[in-house]
Amino acid sequence: MRIGFITPPLSMSSGWGRYTRDLIAALGAQGVEPVIIGAAGPAQLDIPHAGYHPILPSLNDGRRWVTPRALARLPAVRRLVRGCALVHCAAEPFIPIAALAGRPWVAGAYGTYLPRALKRRVMGRVFAWAVRRAGVVICISRYTEAQVREALPGAPTVVIPPGVHWEHFANAPDAPPPEPKTGPVIVGVGQVKARKGFHVVAQAMQTVRQTHPNAQYVIIGDASSDPALAAQLGALPGVRVLGRVDDSTLRAWYHHADLLAQTPVNVGGKFEGFGLIYLEAGAAGIPSVGAYGSGAEEAIRHEETGLLAPQDDPGATAEALLRLLDDDALRARLGEGARRHAQANGWDRAAAQVMDVYRLGGVDRE
């Protein structure tokens, strides 16, 4: 089956791009022959494909007028997908392009963009028209689905969570630990910005350190988008901002840490759609602390694979951290639950569910 994918830049440094790239790779193992029509930007294309065409506008320039500018590329998109059974639009700003591409199609809702686009005064009507023409909208969490349906009641949605390469993260790299451990180590992973909630955990750490004075919160991820926030975090006792690291180093920190903590905060209508890091940490056998009111509610099973706290609540977050740090048996039980949860959510499972959507929700709804 040849599928045309309309994608963000397939860069492993972006959660959006990494999800899309991993999905396409997993679908390739299910027999899909991908034609990739991407946004301009860096790409890691060590996956089989029938053609790569980075002809759409960049999504890294504030996304101003990106959808109208993309419409100028519609004739080229229509030519490229002419031989495809279906188009899968994995980049929400290009959903109207997919609706006009002349093939059966499905959309993806990764997080904030689609619900916010549907609420705009003018472009919201364009996106609503396009979404109603989709075979189905694949949402990465029930929380994301709820936001899409709130913005557009009756939207044709289905929930398929992302997969995780659990075997990869289950194995520690063949290298010494990142550093000697002098106390509890808690990691957080992701781009340093307010929505990720690193500041909530950093504040909670000031309470944690009253009984665990050597506890550390190590934040791993790109700090370039908000250097002021990164500097504020790094100035707090027990908080370190490492910046971006390579894959081997990231896996080493997962296996060195006692738990992962990242408590997303909804900011200006932006929210965390899922949180693949919770599954990655779980594959390494450590539990997570996250926040209600986001996709973390599905990536973490409360009291089974980790703990959830109210959003933007350093006190409740500190209580959750202390529960895990002070109870070795609880931490071990939830860590083992997190491992099993990750193993049950590999990319083969996610790809098989997407293939079912293609057969039932896409091609058959032309």
C-alpha positions in Angstrom: 0.0 0.0 0.0 1.5 3.4 -1.0 0.6 6.2 1.4 1.4 9.9 1.0 2.6 11.4 4.2 2.4 15.2 4.8 4.9 15.7 7.6 6.7 18.1 9.8 10.6 18.0 9.5 11.5 14.4 10.4 14.1 15.5 13.0 14.8 13.3 16.0 15.4 16.5 18.1 11.7 17.4 17.8 9.1 15.3 19.5 6.6 16.0 16.7 9.2 15.0 14.0 10.4 12.0 15.9 6.9 10.7 16.4 6.1 11.0 12.7 9.4 9.5 11.6 9.0 6.5 14.0 5.4 6.0 12.8 6.4 6.0 9.2 9.2 3.5 9.9 6.8 1.2 11.8 4.2 1.4 9.1 6.9 0.4 6.6 7.4 -2.8 8.5 3.6 -3.4 8.0 4.0 -3.1 4.2 3.4 0.6 3.7 5.4 2.3 0.9 5.7 5.9 2.0 5.8 9.0 -0.2 7.0 11.8 2.2 6.0 15.4 1.5 7.6 17.3 4.2 8.0 20.8 5.6 11.4 22.4 5.0 13.9 21.6 7.7 16.4 19.0 8.9 15.4 15.4 8.4 16.8 12.0 9.4 15.6 9.6 6.7 17.3 6.3 7.5 14.0 4.6 6.7 12.8 3.1 3.4 10.7 5.5 1.4 9.3 5.8 -2.1 10.3 9.5 -2.3 11.1 12.4 -0.1 9.9 15.9 -1.1 10.6 18.8 1.4 8.5 21.3 -0.6 6.2 22.7 2.1 6.9 25.8 4.2 9.0 25.7 7.3 7.2 25.2 10.6 10.1 26.8 12.6 9.5 30.4 11.7 6.6 31.2 14.0 4.2 29.5 11.6 2.8 32.8 10.4 0.6 32.3 7.4 2.0 28.9 7.0 -1.2 27.3 5.8 -2.0 29.9 3.1 1.6 29.7 1.9 1.4 26.0 1.7 -1.6 26.2 -0.5 0.7 27.5 -3.3 2.2 24.0 -3.3 -1.1 22.2 -3.8 -0.6 21.4 -7.5 2.8 19.7 -6.6 1.2 17.9 -3.7 -1.6 16.6 -5.9 0.9 15.3 -8.5 3.0 13.5 -5.8 0.1 11.7 -4.2 -1.7 10.7 -7.4 -0.6 7.1 -7.1 -1.2 6.8 -3.4 -4.1 4.8 -1.9 -4.4 7.4 0.9 -2.9 10.6 2.3 -1.9 10.8 6.0 -1.5 14.4 7.1 0.8 14.3 10.2 1.5 18.0 10.3 -1.6 19.8 11.5 -0.9 23.2 9.8 -1.2 21.4 6.4 -4.6 19.7 7.0 -6.4 21.9 4.5 -3.8 20.9 1.9 -4.5 17.2 2.6 -8.3 17.9 2.2 -7.7 19.3 -1.2 -5.1 16.7 -2.4 -7.7 14.6 -4.2 -7.2 11.3 -2.4 -8.9 9.7 0.6 -7.1 11.0 3.7 -6.7 10.9 7.4 -5.4 13.6 9.8 -3.2 13.4 12.9 -3.7 15.5 16.0 -0.4 15.5 17.9 -1.2 18.3 20.4 -2.1 21.9 20.7 -2.2 23.1 17.1 -5.4 21.6 15.7 -7.7 22.6 18.6 -6.4 26.1 18.5 -6.6 26.4 14.7 -10.3 25.3 14.9 -11.0 28.2 17.3 -9.6 30.9 15.0 -12.1 33.4 13.6 -11.3 32.9 9.9 -8.9 30.0 9.5 -11.0 28.1 12.0 -13.8 27.7 9.3 -11.2 26.4 6.8 -9.9 23.9 9.3 -13.4 22.8 10.3 -14.4 22.3 6.7 -11.2 20.2 6.2 -11.5 18.1 9.3 -15.1 17.2 8.4 -13.9 15.8 5.1 -11.2 13.6 6.7 -11.8 9.9 7.0 -10.7 10.1 10.6 -8.5 12.3 12.9 -6.0 10.1 14.7 -5.4 11.7 18.2 -2.5 10.6 20.3 -4.5 10.7 23.6 -8.0 10.9 24.9 -7.1 14.3 26.3 -6.1 15.5 22.8 -9.3 14.0 21.4 -11.4 15.9 23.9 -9.7 19.2 23.0 -10.4 18.5 19.3 -14.0 17.6 19.9 -14.6 20.6 22.2 -13.3 22.8 19.3 -15.3 20.9 16.7 -18.2 18.8 18.1 -18.7 15.7 16.1 -15.2 15.6 14.7 -14.4 12.0 13.3 -11.8 11.1 15.9 -10.0 7.9 17.1 -7.3 7.6 19.7 -4.1 5.8 19.0 -1.3 6.5 21.5 2.3 6.7 20.2 4.6 3.6 20.4 7.9 3.4 22.1 11.1 1.6 21.2 11.0 -0.1 24.5 13.8 -2.6 23.7 16.2 0.2 23.0 15.5 2.1 26.2 15.4 -1.1 28.3 19.1 -1.7 27.7 21.6 0.6 29.4 24.5 1.7 27.2 27.7 -0.1 27.5 29.4 2.8 29.4 30.0 3.9 33.0 27.1 5.7 34.8 27.0 9.5 34.0 28.5 10.3 37.4 28.8 8.9 40.9 25.4 8.9 42.7 25.5 10.9 46.0 21.7 11.0 46.6 18.4 10.5 44.8 18.5 11.4 41.1 15.3 12.6 39.3 15.3 13.4 35.6 13.1 15.5 33.3 13.4 15.3 29.6 12.2 17.7 26.9 12.5 21.2 25.4 12.9 23.7 28.2 9.7 25.8 28.1 6.9 26.7 30.5 4.4 24.2 29.2 6.7 21.2 30.2 6.4 22.2 33.9 10.0 21.8 34.8 9.6 24.9 37.0 7.0 23.1 39.1 9.3 20.1 39.8 12.2 22.5 40.4 10.1 24.3 43.1 9.0 21.0 44.6 12.7 19.9 44.9 13.2 22.7 47.4 10.8 20.7 49.7 12.3 17.4 48.8 15.8 18.5 49.7 14.7 19.3 53.2 14.8 15.5 53.9 17.0 14.5 51.0 19.6 17.2 50.9 21.6 15.5 48.1 18.7 15.0 45.8 19.2 16.3 42.3 16.8 17.2 39.5 18.6 16.8 36.1 16.8 18.5 33.2 17.8 17.1 29.7 16.7 18.9 26.6 17.1 21.9 24.3 17.2 25.1 26.3 17.6 27.5 23.4 13.9 28.4 23.1 13.8 30.0 26.6 17.3 30.6 27.9 15.9 32.9 30.6 13.8 30.0 32.1 16.7 27.6 31.8 18.9 30.1 33.7 16.3 30.5 36.4 15.9 26.7 36.8 19.7 26.1 36.9 20.1 28.7 39.7 17.9 26.7 42.1 19.6 24.4 44.6 19.6 20.8 43.4 18.6 21.6 39.8 20.8 21.1 36.8 20.1 21.9 33.2 22.2 19.7 30.9 20.8 20.8 27.6 20.5 18.5 24.7 22.4 15.2 24.9 23.0 12.2 22.5 20.9 9.1 22.6 23.4 7.0 24.6 23.8 9.7 27.2 20.0 10.0 27.6 19.6 6.2 28.1 22.4 6.3 30.6 20.6 8.9 32.6 17.3 6.9 32.5 19.2 3.9 34.0 21.0 6.1 36.5 17.9 7.9 37.8 15.5 6.8 40.5 12.5 8.3 38.7 11.4 10.8 36.1 9.4 13.9 36.9 7.7 16.2 34.4 4.4 17.9 35.4 3.0 19.6 32.3 1.2 22.9 32.6 -1.4 24.2 30.2 -0.3 27.6 29.1 -2.3 29.9 26.8 -4.3 27.0 25.3 -1.1 25.0 24.7 -1.0 21.5 26.4 1.0 18.3 26.5 -0.6 15.9 24.0 0.9 12.7 25.4 4.5 12.5 26.8 6.6 9.7 25.2 9.3 10.3 27.8 7.2 8.5 30.4 7.2 5.4 28.3 10.9 5.7 27.6 11.6 6.0 31.3 9.3 3.1 32.0 11.1 0.9 29.6 14.2 1.6 31.7 12.3 0.5 34.8 11.7 3.7 36.6 8.3 5.3 37.5 7.2 8.8 36.6 5.5 11.7 38.2 3.3 13.8 35.9 0.2 16.0 36.0 -3.5 15.7 35.5 -5.2 17.8 32.8 -2.9 16.7 30.0 -1.9 13.7 27.9 0.3 12.6 30.7 -2.8 11.1 32.3 -2.6 8.3 29.7 1.1 7.9 29.4 1.2 7.4 33.2 -1.2 5.0 35.0 -1.7 6.5 38.4 -0.6 4.2 41.2 0.4 1.6 38.6 3.3 3.1 36.6 3.8 6.3 38.4 1.9 9.1 40.2 -0.1 12.1 39.0 -0.4 15.5 40.8 -2.6 18.5 40.1 -1.2 20.9 37.6 1.1 23.8 38.7 1.1 22.6 42.3 4.6 22.3 43.7 3.3 21.1 47.1 1.4 18.2 45.7 4.3 17.4 43.3 6.7 17.3 46.3 4.4 14.9 48.1 4.4 12.6 45.1 8.2 12.7 44.8 8.6 12.0 48.4 6.2 9.1 48.4 8.4 7.4 45.7 11.8 8.4 47.2 10.8 7.3 50.8 9.2 4.0 49.8 11.6 1.6 48.0 8.9 -1.0 47.6 6.5 1.4 46.0 9.1 2.7 43.7 10.1 -0.8 42.6 6.5 -1.8 42.1 5.6 1.2 40.0 8.9 0.9 38.1 8.0 -2.7 37.2 4.5 -1.6 36.2 6.0 1.1 34.0 8.3 -1.5 32.4 5.3 -3.7 31.5 3.3 -0.7 30.3 6.1 0.3 27.9 6.5 -3.3 26.6 2.8 -3.4 25.8 3.0 -0.2 23.8 5.7 -0.8 21.2 5.5 0.7 17.7 4.3 -2.6 16.2 1.1 -2.2 18.2 0.6 1.5 17.2 1.3 0.8 13.5 -1.2 -2.1 13.4 -3.9 0.2 14.8 -3.1 2.9 12.2 -3.3 0.3 9.5 -6.8 -0.6 10.7 -7.7 3.1 10.4 -6.3 3.2 6.9 -8.5 0.2 5.9 -11.6 1.2 7.7 -11.5 4.9 8.3 -9.6 6.2 5.3 -9.8 4.3 2.0 -13.3 3.0 2.6 -14.7 6.5 3.3 -13.7 8.0 0.0 
